[in-house]
Amino acid sequence: MDRIFPLLWQLRRRWCLVITFGLLICCSCNKDGHESDELNRRLLVGTFQLQIRSSCLDRGLLSDELVLHADGRLDQHTVFKSGKRYDASDQHWSYLPGDSVSLQKWMDFTDNPTGKPGGAVLLVKLGNPQLILVNPDSDCVYVKQ
């Protein structure tokens, strides 16, 4: 019986150490995840130019540009082959963890039956270069300049 109590105390100390280290690891993972999300958000700040390829070639676009500002504002500037322009400023954007960007009002000129700007969540690829995918199945993408 005298040996059982010291053994139980040793087990208790070991479990306390295991739990403590586990909590430290969890806390550091959350911190790194938050820092990673903030870094990804900062990587998205800048000007993105639409690469007009086969999927959106027949839309009459000459250029389409998204400007993601550090303060969360979004501007879109589009020029059509006809000379007509679309300019929208002071819209809003935000980074969504999991590699997506939310655009408050984005005019999708590649596939927009309504012809009106609307909210959208687009996938991002944060490699080199950074990309915003209009549609995962489309070859028309925004490339950071």
C-alpha positions as CSV (number, residue, x, y, z in Angstrom):
1,M,0.0,0.0,0.0
2,D,2.9,2.3,0.7
3,R,4.1,2.0,-2.8
4,I,0.8,2.7,-4.5
5,F,0.6,6.3,-3.3
6,P,4.0,7.3,-4.7
7,L,3.1,5.6,-8.0
8,L,-0.2,7.4,-8.2
9,W,1.5,10.7,-7.6
10,Q,4.0,10.0,-10.4
11,L,1.2,9.1,-12.8
12,R,-0.6,12.3,-11.8
13,R,2.5,14.4,-12.5
14,R,3.0,12.8,-15.8
15,W,-0.6,13.4,-16.9
16,C,-0.3,17.0,-15.8
17,L,2.8,17.4,-17.9
18,V,1.1,15.7,-20.9
19,I,-2.0,17.9,-20.6
20,T,0.1,21.1,-20.2
21,F,2.2,20.3,-23.3
22,G,-1.0,19.5,-25.2
23,L,-2.5,22.8,-24.3
24,L,0.6,24.7,-25.2
25,I,0.7,23.0,-28.6
26,C,-3.0,23.8,-29.2
27,C,-2.5,27.5,-28.2
28,S,0.5,27.8,-30.5
29,C,-1.5,26.2,-33.4
30,N,-4.3,28.8,-33.0
31,K,-1.8,31.6,-32.9
32,D,0.0,30.4,-36.0
33,G,-3.3,29.9,-37.8
34,H,-4.3,33.5,-37.0
35,E,-0.9,34.8,-38.1
36,S,-1.2,32.8,-41.3
37,D,-4.6,34.2,-42.0
38,E,-3.4,37.7,-41.5
39,L,-0.4,37.1,-43.8
40,N,-2.7,35.7,-46.4
41,R,-4.9,38.7,-46.1
42,R,-1.9,41.0,-46.6
43,L,-0.8,39.0,-49.7
44,L,-4.2,39.8,-51.3
45,V,-3.8,43.5,-51.0
46,G,-3.0,45.0,-54.4
47,T,-4.2,45.2,-58.0
48,F,-5.4,42.1,-59.8
49,Q,-5.8,42.0,-63.6
50,L,-8.2,39.6,-65.3
51,Q,-6.4,37.3,-67.8
52,I,-9.0,37.1,-70.6
53,R,-8.7,33.6,-72.0
54,S,-11.0,31.3,-73.9
55,S,-13.7,31.0,-71.2
56,C,-14.4,34.7,-71.2
57,L,-13.0,35.7,-74.7
58,D,-16.5,36.3,-76.2
59,R,-17.6,38.7,-73.4
60,G,-16.4,41.8,-75.1
61,L,-13.9,42.7,-72.4
62,L,-10.7,44.6,-73.1
63,S,-9.6,44.6,-69.4
64,D,-11.0,44.0,-65.9
65,E,-9.1,45.1,-62.8
66,L,-9.8,44.5,-59.1
67,V,-8.0,46.7,-56.5
68,L,-8.1,45.2,-53.0
69,H,-7.1,47.9,-50.5
70,A,-5.5,47.2,-47.1
71,D,-8.5,48.8,-45.3
72,G,-10.9,46.4,-46.9
73,R,-12.2,48.6,-49.7
74,L,-12.6,47.1,-53.2
75,D,-12.5,48.9,-56.5
76,Q,-13.3,47.4,-59.9
77,H,-12.4,49.0,-63.2
78,T,-13.5,47.4,-66.5
79,V,-13.0,48.5,-70.1
80,F,-15.0,46.9,-72.9
81,K,-13.9,46.6,-76.5
82,S,-16.7,49.0,-77.4
83,G,-15.0,51.7,-75.3
84,K,-17.7,51.5,-72.5
85,R,-16.4,51.5,-69.0
86,Y,-17.5,50.2,-65.6
87,D,-16.0,51.7,-62.5
88,A,-17.1,50.9,-59.0
89,S,-15.3,52.1,-55.9
90,D,-15.7,51.9,-52.2
91,Q,-17.0,48.4,-52.2
92,H,-15.7,45.9,-49.6
93,W,-13.7,42.7,-49.5
94,S,-12.5,40.3,-46.8
95,Y,-10.3,37.3,-46.6
96,L,-12.0,34.1,-45.6
97,P,-9.7,31.5,-43.9
98,G,-9.4,28.5,-46.1
99,D,-8.2,30.5,-49.2
100,S,-11.2,32.4,-50.3
101,V,-12.0,36.1,-50.7
102,S,-15.5,37.6,-50.2
103,L,-16.4,40.5,-52.4
104,Q,-19.3,42.6,-51.3
105,K,-20.3,43.8,-54.8
106,W,-18.5,42.4,-57.7
107,M,-19.6,42.6,-61.3
108,D,-18.9,39.3,-62.9
109,F,-18.4,40.0,-66.6
110,T,-17.6,36.4,-67.4
111,D,-20.9,34.8,-66.5
112,N,-23.6,37.2,-65.2
113,P,-27.1,36.7,-66.5
114,T,-28.5,39.5,-64.3
115,G,-26.0,42.1,-65.4
116,K,-25.9,43.5,-61.8
117,P,-23.1,43.4,-59.3
118,G,-23.6,41.0,-56.4
119,G,-21.8,39.4,-53.5
120,A,-19.4,36.6,-54.4
121,V,-16.9,34.3,-52.7
122,L,-14.0,33.4,-54.9
123,L,-11.1,31.0,-54.4
124,V,-7.6,32.4,-54.1
125,K,-4.2,30.7,-54.8
126,L,-1.5,32.4,-52.9
127,G,1.5,31.1,-54.7
128,N,3.6,33.1,-57.1
129,P,1.8,34.8,-58.7
130,Q,-1.2,35.3,-56.5
131,L,-4.5,34.4,-58.3
132,I,-8.2,34.9,-57.7
133,L,-10.2,32.3,-59.5
134,V,-13.4,33.5,-61.2
135,N,-14.6,29.9,-61.4
136,P,-12.5,26.8,-60.7
137,D,-13.6,25.4,-64.1
138,S,-12.7,28.6,-66.0
139,D,-9.3,29.6,-67.4
140,C,-10.1,33.3,-66.8
141,V,-8.3,34.3,-63.6
142,Y,-7.3,37.5,-61.9
143,V,-3.5,37.7,-61.5
144,K,-1.8,40.1,-59.0
145,Q,0.3,42.7,-60.8
